[in-house]
Amino acid sequence: MKRFIFSISLALSLFSSQAFASDGNTPDVLNKFYKTFRTAENVNWSTVDDMLRIGFTSNGRQQYAYYSNDDLVVVATEIKEEELPADMKQQLSEDYKEFTVSRVYELNRNNLKEYCVVMDGPTRHITLKGKSK
């Protein structure tokens, strides 16, 4: 079974943001965004690690689209823990018993799926990133 790889930078990019100052490119990116995500609602944006993060809801799910240089880099969709692949759920229950899952994201990059699991323990907060077998 593949091990999860710790990914602190992803956690920071998912949860930390700065106010976004409009820079001339924003309308072009938003036009691309609305063409791709036609059902997007509650749209907001910010910058994170030199990328534009557009948060939105679609089909009742919270999602984040990350753009760099006007190109879509990755889409993170918040999912339920139960929606993780079986091998990942099993590994979490075996290797991280003292932690509680607080958020789970399915990351879609060029039609390849990865998962990001944010967990809280008695003394620390961790973020795990991995792929299913």
PyMOL commands that set and color helices and strands:
alter all, ss='L'
color gray80, all
select helices_A, chain A and resi 8-15+26-36+81-83+86-95
alter helices_A, ss='H'
color red, helices_A
select strands_A, chain A and resi 5-6+41-48+51-58+61-68+71-79+100-109+112-120+125-130
alter strands_A, ss='S'
color yellow, strands_A
deselect
rebuild
show_as cartoon
